[in-house]
Amino acid sequence: MKKALQNQVKLSQLEMVVAVAATSSFSEAALELGISQSAVSHAISSLEEALGIVIFSRGRHGATLTPVGDRILIHAKQVINGTAAILQEAAIAKGLEQGKVRVATFRSIATHILPDSIKQLYQKFPGIVINLAEHDDDEQVEQALRAGQADIGIVTLPAGKGLTTWELLKDEYVVLLPPETQLLSESLTWEELARHPLMMPPLNYVMMRPVYDYINGLGYWLNVVNEIETDAATVNLVAQGLGGTILPRLSAEPIPAAVQVYPLPTPLERNVGVAIVTDALQTPAVYALLDILRSQSSTKSRGAI
């Protein structure tokens, strides 16, 4: 008998109880719910008849909860909230089973950092599909985020406005010199580095700003003989003896064995971070990868590889 009575209590009826209680009006509740007043009246009357009690007192001043109606309202809200929680859990589960995450980054991070994160994501949620897009520079990564073409971007910090970021790792800058190079002293100085012919990324590359700003602040100017946008090509040209370069270590790898590698006279690092659009709504799959990246951010530092 109890189970038969439970079957007569419908979620839609409880939602109508909450709406009528909030508005003290069957007609206003109907407008709020997008149904007719007669449908609301019939549903409430059917619920009262099934339960054998009166939930609302009807009068000239609208619908007022009876004492038992007050107590029923509490439980009705709990049932509605519990149902919403069930639906949310189901949506999260489906998102993690069938979700997709679009990541925009540059080559060095795509090659050396993200594979481990993606592997961890696959081990936890094998149904999530990763779309990894490799871009030439930070500006393109940020554009992909703002255009809605990527959910997560890996960028050099600080990033532009409208993006929420946090640090993922620090990546030291190294000097690469041709195999036959002989230094004037035991260690590389800024003065000697400034005289050496270098092949460098363009001046507008965000990842190189710490180096350019620092050495210019010392009163030195790099002897840039060629601007090259491709890291791998730059490293190979150094190996061929056409000049040296300064790059973040991750961008320089893999470094040919014959190339000479030195730290900068003053150690400098680039900060690499994770970026998302501040006001964007993220899916469960995106949050799953973000959690993995957050857990790795405190352990990744590329000071020595």
Number of C-alpha atoms within 10 A of each C-alpha: 6 6 7 8 10 11 9 13 16 11 13 13 19 21 18 22 26 19 20 26 20 13 16 19 17 24 18 16 23 20 12 13 15 9 12 14 17 12 13 22 16 12 19 22 17 15 20 16 12 13 14 9 13 17 25 22 12 15 8 5 9 14 18 19 19 15 11 12 19 15 12 17 18 11 12 20 15 12 15 16 12 12 13 12 12 12 12 12 12 12 14 16 15 14 19 22 16 14 20 18 20 19 25 27 27 21 19 19 17 17 15 13 17 17 12 14 16 18 12 15 22 15 9 12 19 14 17 22 18 17 13 18 17 17 16 14 18 22 16 17 26 27 14 21 21 17 11 12 15 22 24 27 27 25 29 26 19 16 20 13 9 14 18 14 21 19 20 25 22 19 22 21 27 23 21 24 27 21 17 12 13 10 12 9 8 7 11 16 14 17 15 13 23 15 13 18 17 24 23 24 21 13 11 10 15 18 23 20 12 14 21 14 10 13 17 11 10 10 9 15 15 20 14 18 14 16 13 13 15 13 21 16 12 26 26 16 16 23 22 14 14 16 22 27 25 25 23 23 24 22 23 22 16 12 18 14 9 13 21 18 19 14 17 19 14 12 11 18 21 23 19 23 21 23 29 24 21 12 9 13 10 13 16 20 25 22 15 18 22 18 13 15 23 14 13 16 18 11 10 14 17 16 18 7 9
